[in-house]
């Protein structure tokens, strides 16, 4: 299977530059795998497609305002840091630019409360830095940082909370699990009132989610590593649903990757955590996931490959062609689809 097999033509004006308000007023494309039918709705209509006994699995990760701008100590040279992964209380893996001024030992200042010292340089150009500060790191970051929006979004986000889901809890992501951005607290209550079980798992989304697949042979692509965790409660609820023939519906590809990483060969989940590099593409056989709520993804991306594994590449490309014709909004702040 070739990377180019997952290409589709997308007009640039369909790439959403800002989120709609309210969150659940975005459009929703329903694709029924059995009848091969497409229905056009709004996201608040999703209640009609969820049934009593369904388990809705969401990723409760929280995006940090991980893009910070500063200056080199003594010389004043400007620098941009993007925080990728926390290693311990003071050390982070970051990518930065310009790299030429960020040699080992260089110190950078971000306002008067935060400094960073470069300790090592990775083969890919990333740095391990030690942050020096007094107080609570997250509070300082909230003051000086900006949300790390994807490269295809050119506008600055005025409301930082808008790049997080309403159920986000655990700091650690460099990008949002965007399928969840459509939910409001009120909509979640409506879903629960219908008898749908709401289950949280965790996967910290890395910037690797935006990195293009650079090899033509899909099987040669190496996925980036991301931290995930499944609680005992989540595992028990999902295992019970599967045993009783009830649907497990994932909100977002990150929830899919979490469950499929955590499941054993029999499809059973256990309380666990770790790092996953799982790469899902056709003809992957899903162990846990029955249905998916997701956004529309970049051409030739690992995300469109994952979605294609749930249906087929041909079906998904036809659905995407329809979405383009109907002028749906694409990518992180775009509209949603549900595969049933």
N, C-alpha and C positions, 0 to 999 in steps of 0.2 A: 504494500500500500504506500502510495506516494503522498508527500505533503501537498503537492499541487492538486491532488484529488479533492482537497477540502477548500479550494478557492471559490469565492463567489464575488461578484462585482457589486460594490457598495458605493453609492454616491456620497461624497463627503458631507453634504448638507444633512444627511440622516444620522450623523454622529452627534448624539445629544451633548450639549455643552453645559447644561444646567438641569437640575431636577425639577419635576413638576410639583405643584402644590394643589391640594394636599397629596401626601405620598401615594395614597391608594387610588388616585385619579388617573394614573398611568394606564396605558392600554394593555390588554391581555389577549394573547393569541392562544387558543386552546387547540391542541393537536391530539386527535384520538387515533391511536395506533391501530385499533381494531377496524374501525370504519374508514381510516385514512382521510377523515374529514377535518376541516379547519373551521373554527368559529371565532368571531371577533367580539371581544368583550372589553370591559374595564376591570382593573385589578380588584376593585371592591366586589365584583361578581364572583370572585373565587370561592366565596362561601357556598355557592350553588354547586360547586364541583368537588367539595369536600364532604365526606359522609361520616356519620356516627361510627366510631371505632377506628377511623383512620389515625395514624400516628404521623404528625408533622414534625420533621427534624430540622432544627435550625442551628446555625453556628453563632455562638454568643461572643465571639472575639470582638475586640474593640480596637479601632485604628487610632494610633497615636498621632499627634501633630508633629510628624517625624521629619519634616523638612525645615532645617534651620540655617540661617545666614549669619556669618560672622566675619571676623578679620584676624589676620595673622598677628600675633603678639610682636610688638616692636616695629614691624614694617607696615602694618595696616593692609596688607594684601587681602582682597575679598575672597571668601570661600563659601561654598554651599555644601552642607552635609545632608545626607539622607540616611536615617537610622534604619538598619536592616534587621538586626537580631541582637537581643540583650544576652550577654554571656555571663555576667554576674552583676552585683550591685552597681559597679562603676564602669564596667567594660562593655563596649558595644562593637559589633561589626557594622561598618558604615561604607557607603560609597560617597565620593565627593568630587568636586571640580572647582578650580583646576587642580589636577593631580600634581603638577610640577612644583607647587609650593608646599605640598604636604608630605615632606620627607619624614623619616623616622626621627622623633625628637621635637618636631614642630609643634608649637602650641597655638591654639586659636581661641579667641574670646567671642562669646555670644552674649552681648550686653554685659552688665556688671555682676551677674550672678552665676555665670556658667563658663567654664573653660574646658578644652579638650586637648589632650596630648597624644600624638600619633605614636603608637608602640611598634607596629609591624605592618608590612604591606603584603597582601596576598597575590597569588599568581594572576588573578583576574583584575587586579588593580584596587580591590577593596582594601580597607584599612581596619585594623583593630585599634581602637582609641580608648583612653581612660578619661572619663569625665570627672572634673573637679568642681565641687559645688558645696554650698551649705544649705540645708533644708531638705525638702522633698523633691526628688528629681522630676516626678510627673507634674508637680505644680509649676516648677520652673519651665518645663517644656510647654505647658499649656500657655504660658505667657509669651515665650519667644518663638514657638514653632508654628508652622503652617501645615495644613493637611496635604499629604503627598498624593495629589491627584494624578491620574494616569497621564501619559505624555500627549494623548490625543485630545485632552480637555485643555483649552487655551485660556478659559476665563478663571479668575480667582474666585474661590468660594467664600461668600460673606459669612455664612452660618456654619461654623465648624461641625456642629452636631449633625448636619445634613449628610455627611459622608460616613455616618454610623447608623446602624439599625437601632430601632427603639428598644431592642432587648440586648444590646451590646453590654458586656460586663467586664471581660478579662482583657486588660491592656496587652498588646503585643503584635498587632498587625501593621504592615506597611501599605496595605490596600484593603478595601472593604469587600465583604461577601455580598455583592451588590444585589443579588436576587431578593435579599431580605429588606432592602431599602424601601420596598413598596408597602410594607406592613405598617399600619398605625396601631397604637395601643387599643383603640376602639375595635378595629377589625379583628385583632387577636382575640378579644373578648367574645366577639360574635362567633368566631371559629370554635372557641372552647365551649360556648353555650350550645353548640350543635352536637357536642359529644366527641369532638376531635381532641386527641391527646397531643399536647405540645411538649416536645422533648428537646433539650439543649445538649449539644456536643461542642467541642472546641477544635478549631484549626486556625493557627495564626498564619494569615495569608502573606506570602512574601512577594517581592517585586518580580520574581521569576514568572509570576502569572502573566506578565506583560511581555516577557521575552519571546521573540519569534523563534519558530522552529527552523533551524538553519540547515538541516540535512534533508535531502529529498526522500530518503528511505525512512519512513516513520519509526521503524523499529530501532533505528540508530540514535534517536533522540534521548538524551538523558535529562530526566526531570529534576528540578530543584527540590531541596529538602525543606519540609515544613513540619512544625511541631503540632501534634494533635493529642486530644485526650477524650476518653469516653468514660463517664461515671458508671458506677454500679447500677444506679437507678435507671439511667438511659438504656443500658444494656438489657436490664430485666424487662422494661416496658416494650422495647423493640422485639426481643426474643418471644415474648408472650403474644404480641401481635402477629408475628410470622407463624407461630405455632397454630394460631386460630384462624389463619387465612385472611387476616386484615391487612390493609395496604400500609406500606411504609413510604411516605412521600418526603423527599428531600427538598429543602429550600436552598438551592444553589449547588454548584459543582463542588464547593468545599465540603459541604455536608456529605455529599456522595463519596468523595475521596476519604473522608474520615471513617465512614461506616465500612466501606469496602477494604480499607487498610486494617481496621480493627477486627473484622470477622475472620473466624477460622475456616477451615476447608469445608465445614458443614453449614456455614452461614450463621453460626452462633457468635454472639458478641459477649465479651467479658470486660470488666473494668480494666482499663489499660491506658497507657500514654507512651509517647515516643516520637520519633521522626519518621515521616513517610516520604517516599519518592515514587509512589504509585503513579503509573501512567496508564490511563484507560483509553483505549481506542478499539474500533471494530476489529475482530468479532468478540469482544470481551463478554464473558458470561457473568452477570451481576449476581451476587450472593445474597444481598439484603434489599436493595433499592427496587421499588416497584414503579415509582412515578417521580417526576421532577418538575419543580418550578425554577425557572432560570431566566436570565436575560439573553439578548442576542449577542453573540461573540464574534471576535475578529476572524477574518478569513485566515485559513491555514494555522490556526492556533490550537494548542492542546485542549482548549475548552470546547471548541466546536467538534473536535475528535471525540471527546468524552460524550457529548450529547448524541453524536452519531452512533455511538455504541449502544445507546438505549433504543434507538429505532434502527435506522440504516443511514449510510452516507447519502444515498439517493433521496430518501424521504426528507432528511433534514435540509438538504440543498433546495428541494422543492418548497419546503416550508419557508426557508429564508427568502427565496425568490418571491413568494407571495407577500412576505413582510415588507420587502423593498417596494413592491408594486403598491402596497397599501400605505406606504409612507410611515411605517413604524419608526420609532426612534431607537437607535442602536447603542450598545456598549453600556458602560457603568451607570450613567444617569438615564438610560433609555427605558424602553418598555419591556414587558415580560412575556414569557410563554410558559404554558403548562403542558407537559406531555403525559397523557393518561393512557 
